[in-house]
Amino acid sequence: MFMVGSTIFIAYMFGLLTMVNKSHKEQEKEHPSVADEMDMDGMGNYGRIPATRKMDVRKPHRTRTKTKTTTTK
């Protein structure tokens, strides 16, 4: 009984993998790769988009400073 079940399972898995492989190859033929060859990091075109506003390098950035508050009673 084990041999019959094993044979059915192996035949099922073989057919399943064959169908998956066949459909994958058909999809590759129908829809060729549309990957961007210039996109090296996989994050899209963000690195090639120019900045919309220019940042002034001469202005110092504001930094938060802690101020001590005193309370009187």
C-alpha positions as CSV (number, residue, x, y, z in Angstrom):
1,M,0.0,0.0,0.0
2,F,2.9,2.3,0.8
3,M,4.3,1.7,-2.7
4,V,1.1,2.6,-4.4
5,G,0.8,5.9,-2.4
6,S,4.4,6.8,-3.0
7,T,4.0,6.2,-6.8
8,I,0.9,8.4,-7.0
9,F,2.7,11.1,-4.9
10,I,5.8,11.1,-7.1
11,A,3.7,11.2,-10.3
12,Y,1.7,14.1,-8.9
13,M,4.8,16.1,-7.9
14,F,6.4,15.4,-11.3
15,G,3.3,16.7,-13.1
16,L,3.0,19.7,-10.8
17,L,6.6,20.8,-11.3
18,T,6.4,20.2,-15.0
19,M,3.3,22.5,-15.3
20,V,4.9,25.2,-13.2
21,N,8.1,25.1,-15.2
22,K,6.2,25.2,-18.5
23,S,4.0,28.2,-17.5
24,H,7.0,30.0,-16.2
25,K,8.8,29.7,-19.6
26,E,5.6,30.8,-21.4
27,Q,5.4,33.9,-19.2
28,E,9.0,34.8,-19.9
29,K,8.3,34.6,-23.7
30,E,5.1,36.7,-23.5
31,H,6.5,39.3,-21.1
32,P,10.2,39.9,-21.6
33,S,12.2,41.4,-18.8
34,V,11.4,45.1,-18.4
35,A,14.2,45.7,-15.9
36,D,16.0,49.0,-16.1
37,E,19.6,48.3,-17.1
38,M,20.8,51.5,-15.5
39,D,19.2,50.7,-12.1
40,M,22.1,49.1,-10.3
41,D,20.7,49.1,-6.7
42,G,17.2,48.0,-7.4
43,M,15.6,51.0,-5.7
44,G,14.2,52.6,-8.9
45,N,15.2,55.8,-10.6
46,Y,15.5,57.9,-7.4
47,G,19.3,58.5,-7.9
48,R,18.9,59.8,-11.4
49,I,16.2,62.3,-10.7
50,P,17.6,65.8,-10.3
51,A,16.8,67.8,-7.2
52,T,13.9,70.2,-7.7
53,R,15.4,72.8,-5.4
54,K,19.0,73.7,-4.8
55,M,20.2,73.5,-1.3
56,D,22.3,76.4,-0.1
57,V,25.5,74.9,1.4
58,R,26.5,78.1,3.1
59,K,23.5,78.2,5.5
60,P,24.3,76.3,8.8
61,H,21.7,73.8,9.8
62,R,19.7,74.5,12.9
63,T,20.4,72.2,15.8
64,R,18.3,71.6,18.8
65,T,19.8,72.8,22.0
66,K,18.6,71.8,25.4
67,T,17.6,74.7,27.5
68,K,17.4,74.5,31.3
69,T,14.1,75.8,32.5
70,T,14.0,77.1,36.1
71,T,10.9,77.1,38.2
72,T,10.5,79.3,41.2
73,K,8.1,78.7,44.0
